[in-house]
Amino acid sequence: MCFRFRDIACLLIIGFIALAADQPVLRVCSDPNNLPFSNQKGEGFENRIAELIAKELGARPEYTWFAQRRGFVRNTLRAGLCDVVMGVPANFDPVTTTRPYYRSTYVFVSRKDRHLNVASLNDRLKRLTIGVHIIGDDYSNPPPVHALGRRHIVQNVSGYTIYGDYSQPNPPARLVEAVADGKVDIAIIWGPFAGYFGRKQSTDLRIVPVTPEADGPDLPFVFDIAMGVRKGDQSLRQELDRVLHKRRDEIRRILTDYGVPLKPVAHTGASVSVK
């Protein structure tokens, strides 16, 4: 009798494996070490949204892990290893983009106990030490770097590479930590980083959107964020658009849970680096 029970259990396990093998897969291109967006443990908001979308499609998420830096799209999506990038600026040229599913902004981050009250790029930044993320090549650096350069604010600026030491968890968090530790007076940083890592500091931080929302017509600080699929993959794009619309309230709750500063989606975008 015991043998028969074991036999039945074995058959059930084999059946479950067969069902899993037959289940459709949503193949996601993702960074394994880039919270609050994603990590290999599935702890980022992009991981949670991927799970939500896959469930709606009757599929399961399956990840191709690759550091999100130069060559990310080429070595993942374009190489055919995966089918969707969870977060790109709307109208990002290397891919076909879905409808935007959130809109966020660059922010100023400072310690509350410093009472700096900076909200504009034209405030007293020349008298403060400023931290910014840098990518490395001048033309591809984030908007704050260019905006400060236009104002000849250079000598008091400290650059924190967004790639950082990849052996450590979540390299972009170092900039928020630098504010909390007093290494810089203020940082100008992409909102999702600030909102998520700001909550994790032992020092209370002040997070304020950069104003105005653009430094002239060519340098926005607010971006609509969409998902990207391979050029011409209209079938998947349409399916994703349907789910993004249907599950928009749940997606917004996930983003809010992670502290992402949200603005109303304007369905405009720009193909520049925001992370």
N, C-alpha and C positions, 0 to 999 in steps of 0.2 A: 504493500500500500504506500509506504514512504517513497519507494522508487517511482511509483506512478505520480505522486504529488510533485516530486522533483522534475519528472518528465514534463508535466503540464507547465510548471513554472518556467522551465527552459524554453518551451514552445512559445509561451507568452512573451518572454524577453526577445526571442527571435522575431516575433511579430511586431513588437514595438520598434525594433531596429529597422525592420523592413518599412514600416510606416514612416519613420523619420527619414529614411533614404528617399522615399517617394515624395516627401513634402517639398513644395517649391521653396526656393531660397532667394532672399534679397541680399545680394552681394554688395557689401558696403566697404568703401575705401576709407580707412580711418587711421588716425595717429594713436599709437599705443601709450603715449605719455604726454597728454596735452589737456589736462583738466582746466576749465570746467567743461570742455567740449567732449573729450573722449579719453579713455585709457583702456588698457588691455583687460582690466577687471570689469569693464562695463559700467563705470561709475559716473560718466559724463552725461550731460543733457542730450548730446547727440546720440549716445548709446540708447538712452531711454526713448527718445523719439524714433530711432530706428526700430526698436522693439515694438513700439506702438504701431508704426506703419506696416511692419512685416505681419503683425497679427491681423490687421485689417485686410491685408492682401492674402491671408491664409498661408503665409510663408513663415520662415524663420530667418533671422539675420545671420549672415556669415561674413566674417571680417577678413580683409586683406590689410595687414598692418604695415605702415610705412610712415616714417617721420615726415610731418607736413612742412616741407621746406622746398627749395628749388628742385624741380623734377618730380614733385609729388603726383601731379595729374598725369604726366608722361609715363611714369613708372607704375601706375596703378590703373586708372581708368582707361587711358589710351592703350595700355598694354593688354587690355582685356581681362585683367585679373579680378576686376570688380565692376559694378555697374552704376553706383551712385556715390557721390561725395555729399556729405550731409550739410556742409556749410560753406557757401561761396557768395561773394557779392552778386546781387541780381545783375543779369546781363554780362556776367563774367565770360569773356570771349572764348577761352579755350574749350568751353563746354556748352551744352544746351541747358538752360536753367529753367527750373520750375517757377511757379508763382512764389513770391517772397513769403516766408512764414514767420519772420520777425524783423524788426527794425531796431537798431541800437545806435549808440553814440559813443564817441570818445568823451572821457571825463577827466576832471581834475581830482586828484586824490591827495589829501593832506591830513595831518593829525588834528583832531578836533581841539586839542589843548593848545595848538599854535594860533588859532583864531585868524587864519590868513585871509579867509573870505575872498578867495580868487575865483572868478567865474568866467573871465574873458581873457583872451590872448593879449589884450591890450592893457590888462592890469599890471601891477608892479612886478613883473616876472624878472626883470633885469637885476633885481636885488635879492633874488632867491636862487637856491640851488635846485635845479630841475632835473628830474629823471625821465627818460624816454626810452621806449623800445627802439632798437635799430636792427636792420636786417643785414646791412653790409655794403650794398651797392647804392649809391646816392639816389639813383632814379627810382629805386624800388622801396626806399624807406617809407615808414608810415607817415601820414599827414602831419602830425605834430612836429616832426623833424624839419619838414619843409617850411611850415608856418613860422617856426622859431628862426630859421635861417633868413627868411624874408625880413624879419625884424632885427637882424644882426645880433640875435641872442645866441651866442655860441660858447663863450668862455665859461659860463656858469651851468653848462648842460652836461650831464653824465649819461652816457649811452649804456643800456643794458641789452645785450643781444637777446633777441627773442628765442633763439635756438638754445643758448646757454649750454650748461654742462648736462648733456643728455643722459648721463649716468645717474643724475639726481632727478627726483620726481618733479614734474611740471616746471620746467625752466622759466617760463614767463612770470611765475609767481615772485621771482626775486625782486622785481621792480616794486611790487606792492609791499614786500617785506622791507625794502630799503626805506620807504616812507615811514612805516611803523617803527623802524629802528632808529630813525633820525639821521640816516645817511644822506638823504636828500630832503629838502623842505617840501617839495611838491612833485607829483608825477602827472604826466598826461598820458593816458593809457586807454586802450579799447575797453569799453564798458563791461563786457562779460568777465574779463579778467578781474577788474576792480571789484565788481559786485560779489563775485564768488570768493576771492582770496581776502578781500577786505573784511569779510565776516569772520575769518579765521585768525585774525590778529588779536593779540592781547590788548593792544592800544586801540581806542575808538578812532575811526577814520571818518573824514568828511568826503563825500563823493558827490561831485557837482558836474552836470553836463557842460561841455565846452560851448561857449556862445561867442559869436553867432554860430549857426550850424554849418557854415562854410566860410572859408577864407578866400572870397572871390569865387568866380564861376568854375574854377578848375580844381579846387581843393576842398571837398566836402569832409565833414567830421561825423556825419550821420549816414548810415548805410542800410539798405534793405538786404537781408540775407535770404538766399534761396538754397535749393539743392541743385547739384549738377549731374547730368548724365552725358553719355557720349554724344557727340555731334550727330544729329539726325535721329536719335532714339526717341521718336515722338510717342511711341506706344507707352514706354515706361514713364516718360514725362507726364503724359495725360493721366496715367494711373496715380502717380504721386500727387499731381494737382488735385485729383478727386479726393484723395485721403487727407491732404493738407487742409482742404476746405471742410471736410466732414469732421475732422478731429481738431479743428483750430482751437477750441476752448481748452481741450486737454493739453495741447501743445503749449498754449500760453501758461497754463498752470505749472507745467514742468519748467519753463523758462523762469517763471517767477520764483519757484522753489530754489533755483540756483542763483538768484540775485541778479539776473540779467536786467540792466536798465532798458526799458521798452518804450518805444514811441510808436504812434500809428504808422502802419505800413503805407508808404507813398507809391509803391510799385515803380520806383526809379532805382538805378544802381550805377555803380562805376567799377571798372575792372582794374582796381588797385588793391594793394595789400592792406588788409585791416587787422590781421592777427600779428 
